[in-house]
């Protein structure tokens, strides 16, 4: 049996809602970046730097970064708890799931810290 201590929300419904909200944030961010790139065909480094120097863009980028991490964690947790079980993977199913979740959590944490450092330095 898999316990719910490692999922992001307190229930499947809250995880589902977080997935949808983060997907909308990521969609809006992607559309904005695509629009900006298309609207500025001769984009240079100084324009790009000026875009990300604004507080609003930094906050929007931080929201997209947090959304990416939350979205990825819920997806990783859901897939690993559904498919990495003792019934499907043998005696080592729980160990494999734990290692995958730990590795994913460390990788996502690294990306989060790195992303915040890039955005706010």
HUSUL-V87068 format. One record per run of one state. SS is the DSSP state (h for helix, s for strand, l for the rest). FROM is the first residue (numbers start at 1). LEN is the number of residues. If there is no record, write none. Layout:
[[SS | FROM | LEN] [SS | FROM | LEN]]
This chain:
[[l | 1 | 3] [h | 4 | 3] [l | 7 | 5] [h | 12 | 28] [l | 40 | 5] [h | 45 | 9] [l | 54 | 1] [h | 55 | 29] [l | 84 | 2] [h | 86 | 35] [l | 121 | 1]]
